[in-house]
Amino acid sequence: MGEKCRDISQARFEDTGYSYTLSLIQGKHKMAILYCLMEYQPVRFNEMRRYLGGIADKTLSTNLKELERDGLVHRCEYPQVPPRVEYSLTDLGVSLMDVLDQLCVWGEGHRPGR
């Protein structure tokens, strides 16, 4: 079909942009967290936990910390009693939403029973 044959002998999956992107969003809940923030930001921790359903507090907390560390999510803590913390997407996180939105579009178009 006119495709060029490429030499795989020196290639490494870890060196690809695809691998880097997957490393940021891998796991059961990260894409759901990002989707939640895309649709409803800013979102408080308990709101997100209810939205995701069935996620343990520790799991959600760990995922949010990793997404924050990777620069996709911003955590804003307000100095009040009781403490209020809200999560939103960073500019980098927003830039990833085009990609995740296409996954959603594909899923809507190919979901069984549609």
Kinemage of the C-alpha trace (Angstrom):
@kinemage 1
@onewidth
@group {chain A} dominant
@subgroup {mainchain}
@vectorlist {calphas} color= white
{ca met a 1} P 0.000 0.000 0.000
{ca gly a 2} L 2.886 2.351 -0.513
{ca glu a 3} L 3.970 2.374 3.134
{ca lys a 4} L 7.667 2.642 3.833
{ca cys a 5} L 9.294 -0.254 5.645
{ca arg a 6} L 10.976 0.998 8.780
{ca asp a 7} L 13.800 -0.628 10.689
{ca ile a 8} L 12.670 -1.651 14.170
{ca ser a 9} L 16.062 -2.921 15.322
{ca gln a 10} L 17.090 0.390 16.948
{ca ala a 11} L 13.605 1.644 17.822
{ca arg a 12} L 12.318 1.810 21.386
{ca phe a 13} L 8.685 2.335 22.345
{ca glu a 14} L 9.780 4.329 25.421
{ca asp a 15} L 11.230 6.993 23.104
{ca thr a 16} L 7.906 7.765 21.423
{ca gly a 17} L 5.478 10.580 22.121
{ca tyr a 18} L 2.777 7.930 22.356
{ca ser a 19} L 4.603 6.284 25.259
{ca tyr a 20} L 5.023 9.625 27.041
{ca thr a 21} L 1.328 10.468 26.681
{ca leu a 22} L 0.312 7.037 27.970
{ca ser a 23} L 2.627 7.459 30.967
{ca leu a 24} L 0.659 10.570 31.984
{ca ile a 25} L -2.821 9.055 31.666
{ca gln a 26} L -2.284 5.355 32.376
{ca gly a 27} L -4.282 3.740 35.103
{ca lys a 28} L -7.910 3.003 35.715
{ca his a 29} L -9.020 6.462 36.879
{ca lys a 30} L -6.772 9.192 35.460
{ca met a 31} L -8.640 9.675 32.191
{ca ala a 32} L -11.956 9.712 34.089
{ca ile a 33} L -10.565 12.366 36.448
{ca leu a 34} L -9.400 14.470 33.513
{ca tyr a 35} L -12.763 14.039 31.795
{ca cys a 36} L -14.550 15.131 34.981
{ca leu a 37} L -12.399 18.255 35.190
{ca met a 38} L -12.910 18.993 31.489
{ca glu a 39} L -16.678 18.924 31.959
{ca tyr a 40} L -17.151 20.438 35.430
{ca gln a 41} L -14.054 22.296 36.665
{ca pro a 42} L -13.371 23.429 39.266
{ca val a 43} L -14.288 20.299 41.215
{ca arg a 44} L -13.935 19.540 44.896
{ca phe a 45} L -12.556 16.190 46.076
{ca asn a 46} L -15.862 14.798 47.387
{ca glu a 47} L -17.727 15.912 44.257
{ca met a 48} L -15.202 14.055 42.124
{ca arg a 49} L -15.391 10.952 44.323
{ca arg a 50} L -19.193 10.884 43.936
{ca tyr a 51} L -18.939 11.483 40.186
{ca leu a 52} L -16.454 8.636 39.693
{ca gly a 53} L -18.304 6.243 42.036
{ca gly a 54} L -16.564 3.334 43.686
{ca ile a 55} L -13.115 4.940 43.926
{ca ala a 56} L -11.324 4.812 47.265
{ca asp a 57} L -10.238 8.124 48.810
{ca lys a 58} L -6.591 7.018 48.814
{ca thr a 59} L -6.739 6.024 45.142
{ca leu a 60} L -8.325 9.318 44.112
{ca ser a 61} L -5.859 11.272 46.217
{ca thr a 62} L -2.879 9.416 44.740
{ca asn a 63} L -4.122 9.912 41.174
{ca leu a 64} L -4.742 13.634 41.739
{ca lys a 65} L -1.248 14.057 43.224
{ca glu a 66} L 0.306 12.309 40.211
{ca leu a 67} L -1.703 14.420 37.757
{ca glu a 68} L -0.661 17.535 39.665
{ca arg a 69} L 2.994 16.420 39.671
{ca asp a 70} L 2.817 15.872 35.909
{ca gly a 71} L 1.452 19.374 35.384
{ca leu a 72} L -2.021 18.386 34.141
{ca val a 73} L -4.062 19.336 37.221
{ca his a 74} L -3.969 22.396 39.467
{ca arg a 75} L -4.836 22.095 43.155
{ca cys a 76} L -6.134 25.237 44.836
{ca glu a 77} L -6.429 25.221 48.613
{ca tyr a 78} L -8.481 27.966 50.259
{ca pro a 79} L -7.460 29.017 53.804
{ca gln a 80} L -10.750 28.505 55.601
{ca val a 81} L -12.345 26.205 58.129
{ca pro a 82} L -13.232 23.577 57.116
{ca pro a 83} L -10.532 23.506 54.434
{ca arg a 84} L -11.738 23.767 50.847
{ca val a 85} L -9.691 22.343 47.999
{ca glu a 86} L -10.636 22.576 44.329
{ca tyr a 87} L -9.061 20.904 41.323
{ca ser a 88} L -8.939 22.211 37.769
{ca leu a 89} L -7.005 21.585 34.586
{ca thr a 90} L -3.785 23.442 33.882
{ca asp a 91} L -3.085 24.813 30.399
{ca leu a 92} L -1.167 21.609 29.712
{ca gly a 93} L -4.144 19.558 30.898
{ca val a 94} L -6.499 21.576 28.692
{ca ser a 95} L -4.230 20.931 25.700
{ca leu a 96} L -4.597 17.177 26.304
{ca met a 97} L -8.395 17.423 26.232
{ca asp a 98} L -8.477 17.543 22.407
{ca val a 99} L -6.947 14.082 22.386
{ca leu a 100} L -9.227 12.701 25.116
{ca asp a 101} L -12.253 14.308 23.497
{ca gln a 102} L -11.517 12.357 20.321
{ca leu a 103} L -11.552 9.139 22.383
{ca cys a 104} L -14.992 10.166 23.619
{ca val a 105} L -16.220 10.903 20.083
{ca trp a 106} L -14.921 7.545 18.869
{ca gly a 107} L -16.557 5.753 21.805
{ca glu a 108} L -19.907 7.441 21.197
{ca gly a 109} L -19.788 6.408 17.559
{ca his a 110} L -18.780 2.801 18.179
{ca arg a 111} L -20.501 1.941 21.452
{ca pro a 112} L -22.656 -1.201 21.109
{ca gly a 113} L -26.363 -0.532 21.016
{ca arg a 114} L -26.092 2.880 19.367
